């Protein structure tokens, strides 16, 4: 069995390998010469993010990337037959991924400085996830 340092290094290297695959396929999904294949490359990119998540990438981080790409392709290509490309489904997925309810986040945002570091992080995650939806 690996000690903590080797195990941590292994997981970081594994995450980085998956994120490299994400970046490559992300670029292909946005290649203007690719046309109709954009969504296919995006799904391959999403599979790489799934691998990175399984290796330890935080789900909110992976979701932010997924939601940004989905929003970009919905804007560029319009909705498709797959629910993945439905704007309403994207909105639902973003709201479901938030660590706080919208009401709770709005209340905490009023006096965010008085909250704990973890609560401020939750607010920041909300901000980042909601920004991907715009």
C-alpha positions in Angstrom: 0.0 0.0 0.0 1.3 3.5 -0.8 2.0 6.0 1.9 0.1 9.3 2.0 2.5 11.3 0.0 2.9 8.8 -2.9 -0.9 8.3 -2.9 -1.5 12.0 -3.1 1.0 12.4 -5.9 -0.6 9.5 -7.8 -4.0 11.0 -7.5 -2.8 14.5 -8.5 -1.0 13.0 -11.6 -4.2 11.0 -12.4 -6.4 14.1 -12.2 -3.9 16.0 -14.3 -4.0 13.3 -17.0 -7.8 13.4 -17.1 -7.8 17.2 -17.2 -5.3 17.1 -20.2 -7.8 14.9 -22.0 -10.6 17.3 -21.0 -8.6 20.2 -22.5 -7.8 18.4 -25.8 -11.4 17.4 -26.3 -12.7 20.8 -25.2 -10.6 22.4 -27.9 -12.0 19.9 -30.5 -15.6 20.6 -29.3 -15.1 24.3 -30.1 -13.2 23.8 -33.4 -15.2 25.9 -35.9 -14.2 23.5 -38.6 -15.8 20.6 -36.7 -19.4 21.8 -37.2 -21.7 18.9 -36.4 -19.1 17.0 -34.5 -18.9 19.6 -31.7 -21.4 17.8 -29.5 -19.6 14.5 -30.0 -16.3 15.9 -28.8 -18.0 17.6 -25.9 -19.3 14.3 -24.7 -15.8 12.8 -24.9 -14.6 15.9 -22.9 -17.4 15.2 -20.4 -16.1 11.6 -20.0 -12.6 12.9 -19.3 -14.1 15.2 -16.5 -15.9 12.1 -15.1 -12.5 10.4 -14.9 -11.0 13.4 -13.2 -13.8 13.4 -10.7 -13.4 9.7 -9.9 -9.7 10.5 -9.4 -10.5 13.2 -6.8 -11.4 16.5 -8.7 -14.2 18.2 -6.7 -17.6 17.8 -8.3 -18.3 21.5 -8.2 -15.2 22.1 -10.2 -16.1 19.5 -12.9 -19.7 20.8 -13.0 -18.6 24.3 -13.6 -16.6 23.2 -16.6 -19.4 21.0 -17.9 -22.0 23.7 -17.5 -19.9 26.3 -19.3 -19.4 24.0 -22.3 -23.0 23.0 -22.4 -24.1 26.7 -22.3 -21.5 27.6 -25.0 -22.7 24.8 -27.4 -26.4 25.5 -26.7 -25.8 29.2 -27.6 -23.7 28.3 -30.7 -25.8 25.4 -32.0 -29.2 25.8 -30.3 -30.9 23.0 -28.4 -30.6 19.5 -29.7 -32.5 16.3 -29.5 -30.4 15.2 -26.5 -31.6 16.5 -23.1 -28.0 17.5 -22.4 -28.5 20.4 -24.9 -31.8 21.6 -23.5 -31.5 25.0 -21.9 -34.1 24.2 -19.3 -32.3 21.0 -18.3 -29.1 23.0 -18.0 -30.8 25.5 -15.7 -32.1 22.6 -13.6 -28.8 20.9 -13.4 -27.0 24.1 -12.3 -29.6 24.8 -9.6 -29.4 21.2 -8.4 -25.6 21.4 -8.2 -25.6 24.5 -5.9 -24.4 23.8 -2.4 -27.1 26.2 -1.0 -30.6 27.2 -1.9 -30.9 30.4 -3.8 -32.7 31.9 -0.8 -30.0 30.9 1.6 -27.2 32.2 -0.8 -29.0 35.5 -1.2 -29.3 35.8 2.6 -25.7 35.0 3.2 -24.5 37.3 0.5 -25.9 40.3 2.4 -23.3 39.9 5.2 -20.9 37.4 3.7 -17.9 38.7 5.8 -19.6 37.5 9.0 -19.7 33.9 7.7 -17.2 31.1 8.2 -14.5 30.3 5.6 -16.5 27.2 4.5 -19.7 29.2 4.1 -17.9 31.8 2.0 -16.5 29.0 -0.1 -20.1 27.7 -0.6 -21.2 31.2 -1.7 -18.3 31.4 -4.1 -19.2 28.0 -5.6 -22.8 29.3 -6.1 -21.4 32.3 -7.9 -19.2 30.3 -10.2 -21.9 27.7 -11.0 -24.5 30.4 -11.7 -22.0 32.4 -13.9 -21.7 29.3 -16.1 -25.5 29.5 -16.8 -25.5 33.1 -18.1 
